[in-house]
Amino acid sequence: MKTYLSVWQQENLISQEDVRLKIIQAGSLAPSSHNTQPWEFKLLSNKNTFEIYISRSRYTPEVDPDYRQTWISLGAWFGYASISALQFGYTLSAVWHEDWASSPNRMDSPIGLLKIQSTTQIDHPLYPYLFHPDTNRSPHKKHSIPHPLIDLIQSFNKTDVRVQTITDRHLIDNLSSLAYQAAILETTQLPIMKETTLLFRKNEREKNLYGYGFSIDSNPVTPISLWFTQTLLTVFPRLSSTESASRVFLSNMRKSLSHTEAILCMSVPVMTMKKCIEIGQVYAQIVCLGHSYGVACHPISQAIEVYDAMLETKLNIEHLLNIQGELMMLVRVGFPTKSTRPSIRQPIEKLIRK
Ligand SMILES: Cc1cc2nc3c(=O)[nH]c(=O)nc-3n(C[C@H](O)[C@H](O)[C@H](O)COP(=O)(O)O)c2cc1C
């Protein structure tokens, strides 16, 4: 079994004695921005509590200057972790430290205190879906999203966290076109591309060594072409240079965006750390609900990132969607044409601070 995939095995999770470790591990299957898995934990002596931190080495400042994507990812971890906690017979609650971002030593300070409390064990209907690969970037089949799923997604829509599923063809085409322009713009931003390239793991050795970041498996490929491409990338590392990575990224984006059945938009009236975490938590549940219908999610965040060069595109999209506040997630939703693989994850030992 490959180390970087071992966390996806349910048996490995069950073998942990401390329920906090089981919850941390199940949560770490959650989607995260650039697969940075930005979470770290400290187990406290009280066995019902643990602290959550943001990893200094996995934070991506160029693409995420105000931490919003990191916070959303943390929220996704919390969403998955909460589902697993109920499955194990616990509730999971959190006290988030709202002043974390203004602390000069923030990377050494916990961002939240987590608490578990025993409750009646239930078979959570979404628990099996934690173990499905989260993100599928392939073109969509020409099948509409089932209405019961749209209704379930809409049930998350509240005054302070807005959730909207767009199925209007004209609006989808306009959004897709803006998202593609954003992808092109992103490839011209050298600091962003450098940061992204540093997260690319080109072979099995690098995937095991790091356990986070991107690899060729993120795109639907057959095992033989995966082996062939990885071998090429190891022998000719220049193939994974910024320029060739950009070409592959743009070509895949164009294919996917031109076959998009629905787009999920999530926004907040005012962006705060807690709201970002809430968005992530809701997104985690939508990913699992989607799986239960065979429907896949694919965030297209390049268009709503907040570094200077992208701000105009983000404003254009917010205007097109008549967003009152800030758009936090833009996600392709549909029946995928190709299956995908679980992506690399770190073993639990790497997530625990001493
Ligand atoms: C806040 C956030 C933003 C993301 N943005 C993108 C994106 O712009 N493009 C993309 O292809 N995937 C995006 N993703 C998906 C991640 O790349 C994906 O979760 C990660 O690579 C791990 O893979 P998995 O979700 O298949 O487990 C995003 C995920 C999160 C939580």
The ligand as a Tripos MOL2 file, in Angstrom:
@<TRIPOS>MOLECULE
LIG
   31    33     1     0     0
SMALL
NO_CHARGES

@<TRIPOS>ATOM
      1 C1        -10.8770   26.3330   -0.7320 C.3       1 LIG1
      2 C2        -10.5910   25.3630   -1.8480 C.ar      1 LIG1
      3 C3        -10.2470   25.8540   -3.1010 C.ar      1 LIG1
      4 C4         -9.9850   24.9840   -4.1530 C.ar      1 LIG1
      5 N1         -9.6990   25.4970   -5.3950 N.ar      1 LIG1
      6 C5         -9.4910   24.6430   -6.4430 C.ar      1 LIG1
      7 C6         -9.2560   25.1520   -7.7580 C.ar      1 LIG1
      8 O1         -9.2360   26.3500   -7.9910 O.2       1 LIG1
      9 N2         -9.0730   24.2710   -8.7530 N.ar      1 LIG1
     10 C7         -9.0940   22.9120   -8.5430 C.ar      1 LIG1
     11 O2         -8.9150   22.1650   -9.4920 O.2       1 LIG1
     12 N3         -9.3250   22.4030   -7.3140 N.ar      1 LIG1
     13 C8         -9.5220   23.2380   -6.2680 C.ar      1 LIG1
     14 N4         -9.7820   22.7310   -5.0170 N.ar      1 LIG1
     15 C9         -9.7550   21.2900   -4.8190 C.3       1 LIG1
     16 C10        -8.3860   20.8790   -4.2910 C.3       1 LIG1
     17 O3         -7.4030   21.0560   -5.2790 O.3       1 LIG1
     18 C11        -8.4600   19.4350   -3.8310 C.3       1 LIG1
     19 O4         -9.3350   19.3870   -2.7440 O.3       1 LIG1
     20 C12        -7.1140   18.8820   -3.4060 C.3       1 LIG1
     21 O5         -6.2400   18.8440   -4.4900 O.3       1 LIG1
     22 C13        -7.2450   17.4850   -2.8200 C.3       1 LIG1
     23 O6         -7.8300   16.6170   -3.7330 O.3       1 LIG1
     24 P1         -9.2160   15.8920   -3.4220 P.3       1 LIG1
     25 O7        -10.2100   16.9750   -3.1690 O.co2     1 LIG1
     26 O8         -9.5550   15.1200   -4.6570 O.co2     1 LIG1
     27 O9         -9.0000   15.0380   -2.2340 O.co2     1 LIG1
     28 C14       -10.0540   23.5830   -3.9430 C.ar      1 LIG1
     29 C15       -10.4200   23.0890   -2.6820 C.ar      1 LIG1
     30 C16       -10.6920   23.9690   -1.6370 C.ar      1 LIG1
     31 C17       -11.0900   23.4260   -0.2960 C.3       1 LIG1
@<TRIPOS>BOND
     1     1     2 1
     2     2     3 ar
     3     2    30 ar
     4     3     4 ar
     5     4     5 ar
     6     4    28 ar
     7     5     6 ar
     8     6     7 ar
     9     6    13 1
    10     7     8 2
    11     7     9 ar
    12     9    10 ar
    13    10    11 2
    14    10    12 ar
    15    12    13 ar
    16    13    14 ar
    17    14    15 1
    18    14    28 ar
    19    15    16 1
    20    16    17 1
    21    16    18 1
    22    18    19 1
    23    18    20 1
    24    20    21 1
    25    20    22 1
    26    22    23 1
    27    23    24 1
    28    24    25 2
    29    24    26 1
    30    24    27 1
    31    28    29 ar
    32    29    30 ar
    33    30    31 1
@<TRIPOS>SUBSTRUCTURE
     1 LIG1         1 GROUP 0 **** ****
